Amino acid sequence: MFILKFLFIIFLVGLLIVLFVVFGLLNVVSKARKQFKEQGDRPKNINGSSVSSASPDGPRRKIIPDDEGEYVEYEEVKE
């Protein structure tokens, strides 16, 4: 009878250890999922802050100003 009680106690201790490990892993996964959801898929700059892809002027704003660069004509050379 003593052996049966001892095995039952060992079983309970093992079950508690397994449950502790499973809940710990679920906690880590939950924190990672929450952090990923907060960050989204926005790119980061060097400082670690997020870079917004939306411009305040709207999506059709010119990136290069008119006074920058020059137009160069070219000919296609056939060989």
VORO-988966 format. One record per residue (C-alpha): x, y, z. Coordinates in nm, 4 decimals. Layout:
% residues N
[[X; Y; Z]],
...
//
This chain:
% residues 79
[[0.0000; 0.0000; 0.0000]],
[[0.2894; 0.2339; 0.0769]],
[[0.4367; 0.1802; -0.2716]],
[[0.1045; 0.2720; -0.4330]],
[[0.0849; 0.5998; -0.2379]],
[[0.4459; 0.6798; -0.3239]],
[[0.3861; 0.6186; -0.6967]],
[[0.0718; 0.8331; -0.6844]],
[[0.2654; 1.1215; -0.5249]],
[[0.5398; 1.0913; -0.7863]],
[[0.2743; 1.0903; -1.0591]],
[[0.1165; 1.4087; -0.9184]],
[[0.4536; 1.5846; -0.8916]],
[[0.5371; 1.4887; -1.2512]],
[[0.1978; 1.6085; -1.3689]],
[[0.2470; 1.9431; -1.1934]],
[[0.5902; 1.9844; -1.3536]],
[[0.4499; 1.9091; -1.7004]],
[[0.1622; 2.1541; -1.6487]],
[[0.4040; 2.4217; -1.5291]],
[[0.6196; 2.3797; -1.8403]],
[[0.3179; 2.3812; -2.0767]],
[[0.1709; 2.6968; -1.9207]],
[[0.5135; 2.8635; -1.9340]],
[[0.5452; 2.7875; -2.3049]],
[[0.1920; 2.9141; -2.3706]],
[[0.2776; 3.2347; -2.1868]],
[[0.5887; 3.2886; -2.4004]],
[[0.3952; 3.2236; -2.7223]],
[[0.1173; 3.4579; -2.6125]],
[[0.3649; 3.7391; -2.5371]],
[[0.5394; 3.6899; -2.8726]],
[[0.2078; 3.6945; -3.0590]],
[[0.1017; 4.0135; -2.8783]],
[[0.4345; 4.1833; -2.9532]],
[[0.4167; 4.0814; -3.3203]],
[[0.0590; 4.2079; -3.3475]],
[[0.1606; 4.5458; -3.1966]],
[[0.4532; 4.5851; -3.4347]],
[[0.2710; 4.4618; -3.7410]],
[[0.4837; 4.4246; -4.0493]],
[[0.6068; 4.7845; -4.0551]],
[[0.9786; 4.8213; -4.1291]],
[[1.2133; 4.9576; -3.8635]],
[[1.4858; 5.2191; -3.9000]],
[[1.8261; 5.2085; -3.7306]],
[[1.6938; 5.3485; -3.4011]],
[[1.4287; 5.0777; -3.3786]],
[[1.1316; 5.3068; -3.4268]],
[[0.8830; 5.2137; -3.6931]],
[[0.8930; 5.3736; -4.0358]],
[[0.5568; 5.4755; -4.1705]],
[[0.4992; 5.4048; -4.5388]],
[[0.1999; 5.6398; -4.5554]],
[[0.2856; 5.9927; -4.6592]],
[[0.0903; 6.2882; -4.5224]],
[[0.0447; 6.4286; -4.8751]],
[[-0.1265; 6.1170; -5.0012]],
[[-0.0172; 5.8142; -5.1992]],
[[0.0509; 6.0030; -5.5270]],
[[0.3030; 6.2549; -5.3940]],
[[0.6158; 6.2908; -5.6092]],
[[0.9275; 6.1599; -5.4399]],
[[1.1843; 6.3542; -5.6438]],
[[1.1273; 6.7307; -5.6664]],
[[1.1129; 6.9030; -6.0077]],
[[1.4327; 7.1030; -5.9508]],
[[1.6429; 6.7936; -5.8823]],
[[1.8168; 6.6038; -6.1609]],
[[1.7933; 6.6478; -6.5352]],
[[1.6376; 6.4675; -6.8274]],
[[1.8836; 6.2901; -7.0559]],
[[1.7775; 6.1739; -7.3994]],
[[1.9117; 5.8424; -7.5176]],
[[1.9267; 5.6377; -7.8336]],
[[1.8850; 5.2677; -7.8426]],
[[2.1873; 5.1099; -8.0101]],
[[2.1204; 4.7963; -8.2130]],
[[2.4128; 4.5636; -8.2616]],
//
